Amino acid sequence: MEIELIQDGKVVDYNKYRDVIENVKESLFRRNMGKETKEWIYISNFVGILFDKNRLILSLPKSVIIKEDVDKETLLYKYARLFDLYFMANEKKCDFIDKNGFIEYWCNQAIKENKTTTMTQEIITFKFEMVFEWMIGEFFHNQISIQKGDVLFNSQLLDKEININDTKYNTYHRNAIGKQKRDHKQKQIVKERESVFINQNKKNIPDIVCERILENPKYERPQKSCCILDAKYYGWDYEKEAYYLPRNLDIYKQFFYQEQFQRIYEKENETNVGVYNFLVLPDYLGDTKDTKWGIIRQCAVIEFDYHQNQKIAVLQVDIEKLVDFIYSGLDMKEDVLSVFLGNNRVVPMIYGNEKV
């Protein structure tokens, strides 16, 4: 059985994959007009595995470098197992697993038995954003979980689990202004009716939140830290070889989370906590390979003229190494996030209940 590799966000050979493109759901391959050829080109728009005739097609995540001498079978099993772990860890329903067992086992059997099919089958396909977010959460030990609709924060600093959307931590107050009119005969103001409002459900779900205690904090930092991380899988311009920064809505959402968690600590009488903001992106440039760990580096700090007390540190992550970390575990030997918190380019919003 053949194993073929394509890549999310990259053009595929239409002549080679015509039957596949025409027999799977339209969203898996995006159609664009070529700027130079003025002909339609087709771009992989997913990460996952397809089964077509006598071949398995593995679509890899963006930013992963496909080497010429790569062992395709080993790579297939690695990603199949990653998908299995994602479904197990998040307790998500997967019809294919329910019917056929684990994806890695099915791929192994398909290759052993040299299976064939007359119609293209979707074994598993993803918009990879949620998987990337989960992997970053595993890497940094995410303390946010969702259970029965509640967003729970298992705080080590507070030594308790709290629902961050509890009205104690997430509410607003209002003063209704009723409709009034003047009674000229009685020379007084008469109320006609009150203005009535109903609370809507306000659900905030930060991607990743994790706490750290710095042993020897520098730069007058608080020892206790809370880090809010936003994992963004998208955001790369292949032509310009440049990152797209998040939209205003995403930035303000992160600012809100930063302020909300500072208030949570205040309400629990834990005021001296530094609250930090991070944006985590895939490494499209290969910059992480020369770093101390070979998997992650800080590449920028975003500052805002209108929000000078709030900054976002930008991290690059090697997705391939991240998959290895999830698949087999990598011994990091030290806490990477604590190292970033110890440099002067990562600034907390709050220190001792005062704005920095």
Summary of the structure (lengths in Angstrom):
residues: 356
radius of gyration: 25.3
end to end distance: 60.2
largest distance: 95.5
contacts: 983
relative contact order: 0.11
helix: 28%
strand: 30%
